[in-house]
Amino acid sequence: MIKKVLTVAKNLKTFSINDVLMFTGLELSDTQNILNNLVENRELAYKDEKYVFISKSAYTSTIIIKENETNLKHKKYGLNFVDAVEIFLQEYASQNCATETLKGYKSIFKTKLNPFFNDTLLEDITIENVNQFSEVFLKRGYAKKGVKNALALLNQLLKYFRNSGYSKSLCEFQVQGFKEKRKKEIFILDEKTIKSIKQLAKKHSKTLYLITEIILNLGLKFYEIIALEENDIDFDNNKIFITKISAVNVVRQIKAKNQRRIVDFPDEITPILREFLSHKTDSEQRVRKRFAKIKKELGLNDFKIDDFRHNFAYDFLQKGNSIEKLYLQLGDYSIQATMDKYQKFMLEVINRNLLQIA
């Protein structure tokens, strides 16, 4: 068992316990004991939740410096998963992993992680998505070990980007049990808070104000709205064609079929959409900065622009719309994802209907 762990250590140079679990298949308790003994024997060093192979004294300093050098290369937000994988493979895996390990990484990304996360932005990946990934692939008949290996690799990618200065708030989880460091609860903003946000947005950024209105009324995602152009909206038939997203002013076509969709809108939203198309004066970065100041002023530090979608979902279901229709409107990964997310809202509607029948 020790030989297996050392083989992984020599090939990866810098690694986590999840990396060892993924490549050796050993039990967590056995792996932890072996790693502790190797640290005591000074064959490994442990710092910042990572192990470093130090059989040669040069390893400790050179590897850490190599990782930190990527800080200035990466954007602070707006990087989709597929592009992040390319960066991870080129800048980290190809330089620190053995050939066979690199082949394994590429295979896992190609067959499991990339098809699932696709155009998802790194900062939008949540524990809920991680659990959905696990459920989907287990239902498809994949072995538990294979799913566990994929999740360990996902965890390693997210840690790499956190350590590279991309964003310290990227999703954190443990492969054993998928525990979230800080679980974010879905909640609905009250009318008073929404009114305050709109007033401040209108004052500081007309673009942000209009985006807020569109999300609250249609449930679209922020980076879908940013990408909208006049030819994406059929004002004669009240339809919006969601086919692309914008990440840091770079427009990309949506690859996931279930996220490419047609969304209907009521007549009263027409003026808002027309005004948005003619008032896209603020850049995506400026909109995010303005929103960050507003939510800080209102004490909504953990709130994201796309969290307005929860208000939309609540109102949508309260009006008697089905969960399937909500799923199509939101463009979630699957209808099960929508059901899991808004189960509380659905139960509220069901209970209300039962009371009316009684």
C-alpha positions in Angstrom: 0.0 0.0 0.0 2.8 2.4 0.9 4.4 1.7 -2.6 1.2 2.7 -4.3 1.0 6.0 -2.4 4.6 6.8 -3.1 4.1 6.1 -6.8 1.3 8.6 -6.9 3.4 11.1 -4.9 6.4 10.8 -7.2 4.2 11.3 -10.3 2.0 14.2 -9.1 4.6 15.9 -6.9 1.9 18.1 -5.3 -1.4 16.4 -4.5 -4.3 16.0 -2.1 -5.6 13.0 -0.2 -8.4 12.7 -2.8 -5.8 12.3 -5.6 -4.3 9.3 -3.7 -7.8 7.8 -3.1 -8.6 8.2 -6.8 -5.5 6.5 -8.2 -4.9 3.8 -5.5 -8.4 2.8 -4.6 -7.3 2.5 -0.9 -9.6 3.1 2.0 -9.6 6.6 3.5 -8.3 5.5 7.0 -5.4 3.5 5.5 -4.5 6.3 3.2 -4.5 8.9 5.9 -2.2 6.7 8.1 0.3 6.1 5.3 0.4 9.8 4.5 0.9 10.7 8.1 3.8 8.3 8.4 5.4 9.7 5.2 5.1 13.2 6.6 6.7 12.1 9.8 9.6 10.4 7.9 10.0 13.7 5.9 9.3 12.0 2.6 6.3 14.3 2.2 5.5 17.8 3.4 2.0 18.9 4.3 1.0 22.6 3.8 -2.3 24.4 2.9 -4.2 21.1 2.6 -1.7 19.7 0.1 1.0 17.1 0.2 4.3 17.7 -1.5 6.8 15.0 -2.5 10.2 16.1 -1.0 12.6 13.2 -1.7 14.5 15.9 -3.5 14.8 19.2 -1.8 14.1 21.2 -4.9 10.5 19.9 -5.2 9.0 22.0 -2.3 9.9 25.4 -3.6 9.8 24.9 -7.4 6.4 23.4 -7.5 4.7 25.9 -5.2 6.2 28.8 -7.3 5.1 27.2 -10.5 1.5 27.1 -9.2 1.5 30.6 -7.9 2.9 32.0 -11.2 -0.6 31.4 -12.8 -2.2 34.0 -10.6 -1.9 36.8 -13.2 -3.0 34.6 -16.1 -6.5 33.8 -15.1 -9.6 35.9 -15.1 -11.3 36.5 -11.8 -14.7 35.2 -13.1 -16.5 34.2 -16.3 -14.5 31.1 -17.2 -16.6 28.2 -18.4 -15.9 24.7 -17.4 -14.6 23.3 -20.7 -12.1 26.2 -21.1 -11.0 25.8 -17.5 -10.3 22.1 -18.2 -8.0 23.1 -21.1 -6.1 25.5 -18.8 -5.8 22.9 -16.0 -4.5 20.2 -18.4 -2.0 22.5 -20.1 -0.7 24.5 -17.1 -0.9 22.0 -14.3 -1.5 18.3 -15.3 0.9 18.2 -18.3 3.7 19.6 -16.1 3.1 17.7 -12.9 1.6 14.4 -13.9 3.0 11.2 -15.5 1.9 10.4 -19.0 -0.6 7.7 -17.9 -2.0 9.9 -15.2 -2.5 12.7 -17.8 -4.3 10.2 -20.1 -6.6 9.2 -17.3 -7.4 12.8 -16.5 -8.3 13.6 -20.2 -10.5 10.5 -20.4 -12.5 11.4 -17.2 -13.0 15.0 -18.4 -14.0 13.9 -21.9 -16.4 11.1 -20.9 -17.9 12.4 -17.7 -17.2 15.9 -16.5 -17.2 18.0 -19.7 -20.5 16.6 -21.0 -22.2 17.3 -17.7 -20.8 20.8 -16.8 -20.2 22.0 -20.4 -20.7 25.8 -20.5 -21.2 26.2 -16.8 -19.1 29.0 -15.3 -16.7 27.8 -12.6 -18.2 30.2 -10.0 -21.7 28.8 -10.7 -20.8 25.2 -9.8 -22.5 24.3 -6.5 -22.7 21.3 -4.1 -26.1 20.7 -5.7 -24.5 20.3 -9.1 -21.9 17.9 -7.6 -24.6 15.7 -6.0 -26.6 15.8 -9.3 -23.5 14.6 -11.2 -23.1 11.7 -8.8 -26.8 10.7 -9.0 -26.9 11.0 -12.8 -23.9 8.8 -13.4 -24.8 6.2 -10.8 -28.2 5.9 -12.4 -26.5 5.3 -15.8 -24.8 2.3 -14.3 -21.3 3.7 -13.7 -19.3 2.1 -10.9 -19.1 4.0 -7.7 -15.4 4.1 -7.9 -15.4 5.7 -11.3 -17.9 8.4 -10.1 -15.7 9.0 -7.0 -12.6 9.4 -9.2 -14.4 11.9 -11.4 -15.5 13.9 -8.4 -11.9 13.8 -7.0 -10.6 15.2 -10.2 -13.3 17.9 -10.3 -12.3 18.8 -6.7 -8.6 19.0 -7.8 -9.5 21.3 -10.7 -11.5 23.7 -8.5 -8.7 23.8 -5.9 -6.2 24.6 -8.6 -8.2 27.6 -9.7 -8.7 28.8 -6.1 -5.0 28.6 -5.5 -4.3 30.3 -8.8 -6.2 33.4 -7.8 -9.3 32.8 -9.9 -11.8 33.0 -7.1 -11.5 32.0 -3.4 -15.3 31.3 -3.3 -15.4 28.4 -5.7 -17.3 25.4 -4.6 -15.6 23.2 -2.0 -16.7 19.7 -1.1 -15.4 16.4 0.2 -15.6 13.3 -2.0 -16.5 11.3 1.1 -20.1 12.4 1.7 -19.9 15.6 -0.5 -20.0 18.0 2.5 -20.2 21.7 1.6 -18.0 24.1 3.5 -20.8 26.6 3.6 -24.2 25.6 2.4 -26.2 28.3 0.7 -29.9 28.3 1.4 -32.3 29.3 -1.3 -34.4 32.2 -0.1 -36.9 34.7 -1.6 -36.2 38.4 -1.4 -39.1 40.4 0.1 -40.7 43.2 -1.9 -39.0 45.9 0.2 -35.6 44.5 -0.5 -36.3 44.1 -4.2 -37.6 47.7 -4.4 -34.4 49.0 -2.7 -32.2 47.0 -5.2 -34.1 48.4 -8.1 -33.8 51.9 -6.9 -30.1 51.7 -6.3 -29.5 49.9 -9.6 -31.5 52.5 -11.5 -29.4 55.2 -9.8 -25.9 53.6 -10.5 -26.4 51.5 -13.6 -29.4 51.5 -16.0 -28.1 48.2 -17.5 -28.1 46.5 -14.2 -31.6 47.7 -13.4 -32.9 46.3 -16.7 -31.1 43.0 -16.2 -32.7 42.7 -12.8 -36.1 43.3 -14.2 -35.5 40.7 -16.9 -34.4 38.0 -14.4 -37.3 38.7 -12.1 -39.8 38.5 -14.9 -38.4 35.8 -17.1 -35.9 33.8 -15.0 -33.0 34.1 -17.6 -29.4 33.7 -16.4 -27.2 36.8 -16.2 -24.7 35.7 -18.8 -27.6 34.7 -21.2 -29.1 38.2 -20.9 -25.7 39.9 -21.5 -25.4 38.0 -24.8 -28.8 39.0 -26.1 -28.9 40.9 -29.3 -31.8 42.3 -31.4 -31.9 39.3 -33.7 -32.4 37.0 -30.7 -35.8 38.5 -29.8 -38.9 38.1 -31.9 -41.0 41.0 -30.7 -43.9 40.1 -33.2 -44.4 36.6 -31.6 -43.0 37.4 -28.1 -40.2 34.9 -28.1 -36.6 35.0 -27.0 -34.1 32.5 -28.6 -31.5 31.6 -26.0 -28.6 30.2 -28.0 -25.5 31.9 -26.6 -23.9 33.2 -23.5 -21.4 36.0 -22.7 -18.4 35.6 -20.4 -16.3 38.7 -19.8 -17.5 40.1 -23.1 -16.7 37.0 -25.1 -19.9 35.5 -26.7 -20.0 31.8 -27.0 -22.7 29.4 -28.5 -24.4 27.2 -25.9 -23.5 23.6 -26.5 -25.9 21.9 -24.1 -29.1 21.2 -26.0 -31.4 21.6 -22.9 -30.0 25.0 -22.2 -30.6 26.2 -25.8 -34.3 27.1 -25.7 -37.1 29.4 -26.7 -38.6 31.5 -23.9 -42.0 33.3 -24.2 -42.5 36.7 -22.7 -45.6 38.7 -21.9 -46.4 42.0 -23.6 -45.6 44.1 -20.5 -42.0 43.0 -20.7 -41.5 44.2 -24.3 -40.6 47.8 -23.3 -38.0 46.4 -20.8 -36.4 44.2 -23.5 -36.3 47.0 -26.1 -34.8 49.4 -23.5 -32.2 46.9 -22.6 -31.1 46.4 -26.2 -30.6 50.2 -26.5 -29.0 50.7 -23.1 -26.3 48.0 -23.0 -23.8 50.7 -22.2 -22.2 49.2 -19.1 -19.7 46.3 -19.6 -20.2 43.0 -17.8 -17.4 43.8 -15.4 -19.0 47.2 -14.5 -22.4 45.7 -14.0 -20.9 43.1 -11.6 -19.0 45.8 -9.7 -22.1 47.9 -9.3 -24.1 45.0 -8.1 -21.4 44.0 -5.6 -21.6 47.5 -4.1 -25.4 47.4 -3.9 -25.6 44.0 -2.2 -22.9 45.1 0.3 -24.9 48.2 1.1 -28.0 46.1 1.7 -26.2 43.4 3.6 -26.7 40.7 0.9 -23.1 39.6 0.8 -23.8 36.0 -0.3 -26.4 37.0 -2.9 -25.6 36.6 -6.6 -27.3 38.2 -9.6 -28.7 34.9 -10.7 -30.3 34.4 -7.3 -33.2 36.7 -8.5 -34.2 33.5 -10.4 -35.4 32.0 -7.2 -38.0 34.9 -6.9 -39.0 34.2 -10.4 -39.4 30.5 -9.8 -41.5 31.1 -6.7 -43.9 33.4 -8.5 -44.0 31.1 -11.5 -45.1 28.1 -9.4 -47.5 30.2 -7.3 -49.3 31.1 -10.6 -50.1 27.5 -11.2 -47.4 26.7 -13.7 -45.9 23.1 -13.8 -42.4 22.2 -12.6 -41.8 20.9 -16.2 -42.6 24.3 -17.6 -40.4 26.0 -15.0 -37.5 23.6 -16.0 -37.8 24.6 -19.6 -38.0 28.3 -18.7 -34.9 28.2 -16.5 -32.7 25.9 -18.7 -31.5 23.7 -15.7 -29.4 20.6 -16.2 -32.5 18.4 -15.8 -36.1 18.5 -14.6 -34.9 16.6 -11.5 -32.5 19.4 -10.7 -35.3 21.9 -10.9 -37.5 19.7 -8.6 -34.7 19.2 -6.1 -34.0 23.0 -6.0 -37.6 24.1 -5.6 -39.1 21.2 -3.7 -40.1 23.6 -0.9 -41.9 25.9 -3.3 -43.8 22.9 -4.9 -44.9 21.6 -1.5 -46.2 25.1 -0.6 -48.3 25.2 -3.7 -49.6 21.6 -3.2 -50.6 22.3 0.4 -52.4 25.5 -0.6 -54.3 23.6 -3.3 -55.2 20.8 -0.8 -56.6 23.4 1.6 -58.7 25.0 -1.2 -60.1 21.6 -2.0 -60.9 20.9 1.7 
